[in-house]
Amino acid sequence: MLAAGIAVLYWGVLSVFALRGIRLRPPVHVHPAPAPTAALEQLRAHLDDQFGELHARLTGMEAAANDELATRRADQRDR
């Protein structure tokens, strides 16, 4: 009886050390995402295109407004 108790005691102590590293949940390794340079470059190119179109439109509108203003001034001089 004494030998069985000592064996169970040793078994329990050694099991604690052996099973100490076992966890219920596995470790989760989170790797950082790669830098989104390609997506940012595409967005930059798209925005540059849109700003270029906007600049062209505004330049055209400014030229048309200047032409209209010049026409109105010429009409007022003729009167």
Secondary structure in CASP SS format (residue, H / E / C, confidence):
PFRMAT SS
TARGET T0000
AUTHOR 0000-0000-0000
METHOD secondary structure of the structure
MODEL  1
M C 1.00
L H 1.00
A H 1.00
A H 1.00
G H 1.00
I H 1.00
A H 1.00
V H 1.00
L H 1.00
Y H 1.00
W H 1.00
G H 1.00
V H 1.00
L H 1.00
S H 1.00
V H 1.00
F H 1.00
A H 1.00
L C 1.00
R C 1.00
G C 1.00
I C 1.00
R C 1.00
L C 1.00
R C 1.00
P C 1.00
P C 1.00
V C 1.00
H C 1.00
V C 1.00
H C 1.00
P C 1.00
A C 1.00
P C 1.00
A C 1.00
P C 1.00
T H 1.00
A H 1.00
A H 1.00
L H 1.00
E H 1.00
Q H 1.00
L H 1.00
R H 1.00
A H 1.00
H H 1.00
L H 1.00
D H 1.00
D H 1.00
Q H 1.00
F H 1.00
G H 1.00
E H 1.00
L H 1.00
H H 1.00
A H 1.00
R H 1.00
L H 1.00
T H 1.00
G H 1.00
M H 1.00
E H 1.00
A H 1.00
A H 1.00
A H 1.00
N H 1.00
D H 1.00
E H 1.00
L H 1.00
A H 1.00
T H 1.00
R H 1.00
R H 1.00
A H 1.00
D H 1.00
Q H 1.00
R H 1.00
D H 1.00
R C 1.00
END
